[in-house]
Amino acid sequence: MSILEFEGRSLEEAVDAACESLGLPKEKLEVEILSKGSSGIFGIVGAKKARIRVTPKETPLDAASVRAKEILTEILKFMDIPTIVEAEAREDHVYLNIISNGSGLLIGKRGKTLDALQYLVNKIVSREMERNIPVIIDTENYRCKRETSLTELAYQLSEKVKRSHRPLTTGPMNAQDRRIIHLALKEDTEVRTKSKGEGTFRRVVIYPAKKDRSVTEAIPETESENE
């Protein structure tokens, strides 16, 4: 973690300089006063600047980001594929990106290998941090491409449901994929969605909305990454 020093005509000015430089509010900084400074004679002769040492406070999300990267790096060593893991603490989750020339093997059929890695890292991080901090693992921008593909599928199925007035069911999906389907059709007042099934056989059913319904069914609270 970086430790930096800042100066100012007063302690307040030095702290403000640190906040501006690091782009962080003072509440997220550990501040050690090295010198309170002095105004000198008439504020000119012998004046000394206030000096502080600043360390950004580590948030639980930052700590989870570091640990998740370490865990994934160790796991990937057993796959005998040259990889580099990048970690980023985002608003409410940790994002890990794997850079490798063996991305196809890391993704697996329909992302199953990537999902397995993500599930394993999530379980270990949640246990060690004693809190649920979602970890998303990606490579070659697969997650974004998958989301686009599933969103298009949701739209296609919803159109079929509207024409036939009969419900349609997707194939088995993990919690993350099901959530994408739910979100894609959340604002469509002509259909509603619901997850059915158990475990790995859980699917999304798209129903024609009843005439007196003005909104789609809410996304079930059970739809979570670690389901």
C-alpha positions as CSV (number, residue, x, y, z in Angstrom):
1,M,0.0,0.0,0.0
2,S,1.4,3.4,-1.0
3,I,2.6,5.8,1.7
4,L,3.0,9.5,0.6
5,E,3.9,12.7,2.2
6,F,2.3,16.1,1.6
7,E,3.0,19.7,2.7
8,G,1.0,22.8,3.2
9,R,0.9,26.1,5.0
10,S,-1.3,24.5,7.6
11,L,-2.3,20.9,8.4
12,E,-5.7,21.5,6.8
13,E,-4.0,22.6,3.6
14,A,-1.7,19.6,3.6
15,V,-4.7,17.2,4.1
16,D,-6.6,19.0,1.3
17,A,-3.6,18.5,-1.0
18,A,-3.5,14.8,-0.1
19,C,-7.2,14.4,-0.9
20,E,-6.9,16.1,-4.2
21,S,-3.9,14.1,-5.2
22,L,-5.3,10.7,-4.3
23,G,-8.9,11.5,-5.3
24,L,-10.1,10.3,-1.9
25,P,-12.1,12.0,0.9
26,K,-10.2,12.5,4.2
27,E,-12.3,9.8,5.9
28,K,-10.5,7.2,3.7
29,L,-7.0,8.4,4.6
30,E,-4.8,7.5,7.5
31,V,-2.9,10.7,8.4
32,E,0.2,10.9,10.4
33,I,1.4,14.4,11.4
34,L,5.1,14.8,10.9
35,S,5.2,18.6,11.5
36,K,2.5,21.0,12.5
37,G,4.5,23.8,10.9
38,S,4.8,27.3,12.2
39,S,4.0,30.8,10.9
40,G,7.4,32.3,11.8
41,I,7.9,36.0,12.4
42,F,5.1,38.1,10.7
43,G,4.2,35.0,8.8
44,I,7.3,35.2,6.7
45,V,10.6,34.8,8.5
46,G,11.3,31.3,9.7
47,A,7.9,30.0,8.5
48,K,7.7,26.2,8.3
49,K,5.2,24.2,6.3
50,A,3.0,21.5,7.9
51,R,4.0,18.1,6.8
52,I,1.9,14.9,6.9
53,R,2.3,11.2,5.9
54,V,-0.7,9.7,4.3
55,T,-1.8,6.1,3.7
56,P,-5.1,5.2,2.0
57,K,-7.3,3.1,4.2
58,E,-7.9,-0.4,2.9
59,T,-11.6,-1.2,2.5
60,P,-13.1,-4.7,2.8
61,L,-13.5,-4.6,-1.0
62,D,-9.8,-3.7,-1.5
63,A,-8.8,-6.5,0.8
64,A,-11.1,-9.0,-1.1
65,S,-9.7,-7.8,-4.4
66,V,-6.1,-8.6,-3.3
67,R,-7.1,-12.0,-1.8
68,A,-9.2,-13.0,-4.7
69,K,-6.3,-12.4,-7.1
70,E,-4.0,-14.5,-5.0
71,I,-6.4,-17.3,-4.8
72,L,-7.2,-17.4,-8.5
73,T,-3.5,-17.1,-9.4
74,E,-2.7,-20.2,-7.2
75,I,-5.6,-22.2,-8.7
76,L,-4.5,-21.4,-12.3
77,K,-1.0,-22.8,-11.6
78,F,-2.5,-26.3,-11.6
79,M,-3.9,-25.8,-15.1
80,D,-0.5,-25.4,-16.6
81,I,-1.5,-22.4,-18.7
82,P,0.5,-19.2,-18.7
83,T,-1.8,-16.5,-17.3
84,I,-1.8,-13.1,-15.8
85,V,-4.6,-12.1,-13.4
86,E,-5.7,-8.4,-13.2
87,A,-7.9,-7.4,-10.2
88,E,-10.1,-4.4,-9.8
89,A,-12.4,-3.4,-6.9
90,R,-15.5,-2.0,-8.4
91,E,-18.6,-0.4,-6.8
92,D,-20.0,-3.5,-5.1
93,H,-17.9,-6.4,-6.4
94,V,-14.4,-7.6,-7.3
95,Y,-13.6,-8.0,-11.0
96,L,-10.8,-10.4,-12.0
97,N,-9.6,-10.6,-15.6
98,I,-7.5,-13.5,-16.8
99,I,-5.0,-12.7,-19.6
100,S,-4.0,-15.9,-21.4
101,N,-3.5,-17.5,-24.8
102,G,-5.5,-20.5,-23.6
103,S,-8.7,-18.6,-23.0
104,G,-10.8,-21.2,-24.7
105,L,-9.8,-23.8,-22.1
106,L,-10.4,-21.4,-19.3
107,I,-13.9,-20.6,-20.6
108,G,-15.0,-24.1,-21.3
109,K,-18.3,-25.2,-22.9
110,R,-20.8,-22.4,-22.4
111,G,-18.5,-20.8,-19.8
112,K,-18.7,-23.8,-17.4
113,T,-15.0,-23.8,-16.6
114,L,-15.0,-20.0,-16.0
115,D,-18.1,-20.4,-13.8
116,A,-16.5,-23.2,-11.8
117,L,-13.4,-21.0,-11.1
118,Q,-15.7,-18.1,-10.2
119,Y,-17.8,-20.3,-7.8
120,L,-14.6,-21.6,-6.1
121,V,-13.0,-18.2,-5.6
122,N,-16.3,-16.7,-4.3
123,K,-16.6,-19.5,-1.7
124,I,-13.1,-19.1,-0.5
125,V,-13.2,-15.3,-0.4
126,S,-16.6,-15.2,1.4
127,R,-15.3,-17.7,4.0
128,E,-12.0,-15.9,4.7
129,M,-13.6,-12.3,4.7
130,E,-16.6,-13.5,6.7
131,R,-18.9,-11.6,4.4
132,N,-20.3,-12.0,0.9
133,I,-18.3,-9.9,-1.6
134,P,-19.2,-11.0,-5.1
135,V,-16.2,-11.9,-7.3
136,I,-16.7,-11.9,-11.1
137,I,-14.0,-13.7,-13.2
138,D,-13.7,-13.0,-16.9
139,T,-11.4,-13.6,-19.8
140,E,-11.4,-12.2,-23.4
141,N,-14.5,-10.2,-22.4
142,Y,-16.5,-13.4,-22.3
143,R,-19.0,-12.1,-19.7
144,C,-20.0,-9.1,-21.7
145,K,-20.4,-11.2,-24.9
146,R,-22.4,-13.8,-22.9
147,E,-24.7,-11.0,-21.5
148,T,-25.4,-9.7,-25.0
149,S,-26.2,-13.1,-26.3
150,L,-28.5,-14.0,-23.4
151,T,-30.3,-10.6,-23.7
152,E,-30.9,-11.2,-27.3
153,L,-32.2,-14.7,-26.5
154,A,-34.6,-13.2,-23.9
155,Y,-36.0,-10.8,-26.4
156,Q,-36.5,-13.6,-29.0
157,L,-38.3,-15.9,-26.5
158,S,-40.5,-13.1,-25.3
159,E,-41.6,-12.3,-28.8
160,K,-42.6,-16.0,-29.3
161,V,-44.5,-16.0,-26.1
162,K,-46.4,-12.9,-27.1
163,R,-47.4,-14.4,-30.5
164,S,-48.3,-17.9,-29.2
165,H,-49.7,-16.8,-25.8
166,R,-47.9,-19.9,-24.3
167,P,-45.0,-20.0,-21.8
168,L,-41.5,-20.9,-23.0
169,T,-38.7,-22.4,-20.9
170,T,-35.0,-21.8,-21.3
171,G,-32.4,-24.5,-20.9
172,P,-30.6,-25.0,-17.6
173,M,-28.8,-21.9,-16.5
174,N,-26.7,-20.7,-13.6
175,A,-27.8,-17.9,-11.3
176,Q,-25.9,-15.2,-13.2
177,D,-27.3,-16.2,-16.6
178,R,-30.9,-16.4,-15.2
179,R,-30.5,-13.0,-13.7
180,I,-29.6,-11.6,-17.1
181,I,-32.8,-13.0,-18.5
182,H,-34.9,-11.6,-15.7
183,L,-33.4,-8.1,-16.0
184,A,-33.7,-8.1,-19.8
185,L,-37.5,-8.6,-19.6
186,K,-38.1,-6.7,-16.3
187,E,-39.7,-3.7,-18.0
188,D,-41.7,-5.7,-20.6
189,T,-45.3,-5.5,-19.4
190,E,-46.5,-8.2,-21.8
191,V,-44.5,-11.0,-20.2
192,R,-43.3,-12.1,-16.8
193,T,-40.5,-14.4,-15.8
194,K,-39.9,-16.9,-13.0
195,S,-37.1,-19.4,-12.1
196,K,-38.1,-23.0,-11.7
197,G,-36.3,-26.3,-10.9
198,E,-33.5,-27.3,-8.6
199,G,-29.7,-26.9,-8.5
200,T,-28.0,-27.1,-11.9
201,F,-31.3,-27.9,-13.6
202,R,-32.9,-24.5,-12.7
203,R,-34.4,-22.7,-15.7
204,V,-36.3,-19.5,-16.5
205,V,-39.9,-19.7,-17.6
206,I,-41.3,-16.8,-19.6
207,Y,-45.1,-16.4,-19.3
208,P,-47.5,-14.2,-21.2
209,A,-48.6,-11.5,-18.7
210,K,-52.2,-11.5,-17.5
211,K,-54.3,-8.7,-18.9
212,D,-54.6,-7.1,-15.5
213,R,-50.9,-7.1,-14.8
214,S,-49.1,-3.8,-15.5
215,V,-45.6,-4.9,-14.4
216,T,-43.5,-8.1,-14.8
217,E,-42.9,-10.3,-11.8
218,A,-40.0,-9.1,-9.6
219,I,-36.7,-10.8,-9.8
220,P,-36.6,-13.5,-7.2
221,E,-34.4,-12.7,-4.2
222,T,-32.9,-16.1,-4.5
223,E,-31.2,-15.2,-7.8
224,S,-27.6,-14.6,-6.6
225,E,-24.2,-15.4,-8.0
226,N,-23.5,-18.0,-5.3
227,E,-26.8,-19.9,-5.6
